[in-house]
Amino acid sequence: MGHKTEGFIKLVVGSIVAGFLVLVLFVDSVTFKDFGKKDEGSDFDISEVADGVYKGSAVGHNGGDLVVEVTVAGGKITKIDVISHTETATLTDPAFEQVPASIIENNSLDVDSVSGATVTSNTIKEAVKNALTGEATDTNDSDDDSSATDDESGATEGADNEVVDQTDLNYENGVYEGVTTGHNGGDLVVQVTVEGNKIVKVEVLEHTETDGIADPAFDTVPNAIVENNGSSVDTVSGATVTSKAIQKAVDNALEGKLID
């Protein structure tokens, strides 16, 4: 009887040990997936990068390209736009909101990744590093508006959304409607209200942009256009193409005829 009890205890202990090993292997595999990309850029000296606009890419968490455009002036990163990506909406939004801003603030790629979006965070840093180690797609002049140097050729955009500066134009009072092609290939329609030669309201009537990813552009750009009384405003990092589509749709509206 004692031998049977001893054998049973050994069996139980063996099962516990085996289960523990399986658990360790599982946790290790999950950790490897989350931290599969090494932290990029801890030894990269940005001060040595010439002024200009650079474009780079890296493979993201979902296997698609994550493309960034980086502006450098006076040895400092002044702007980072995420032009396109295939990351999961909502889950990776904190990485797009925090990592580019942190890189600019610290003028360094050696910044913290965002918990829960580690792979996307490191992909952003890798794409920025790849951009800065390549050749500039444009050079900065002191009199240039940085928003006018954005190169949208790498984005999935069906129309040329070059922004027209409407600041010095005269507007007839009334309501205008304009349309352009958005990031996902569908129409983005806006309605613009003008009173006293000023834009007082910009409303997005319809679009096919990706919820979550494009929301910051819809929240920010129309209000900025009203405040600036023209479409030459900053784009939103992580939603550059949608930002420019809104600007272009407003331009198209103001260049058209009144609907009311």
Disulfide bonds with the S-S distance in Angstrom:
none
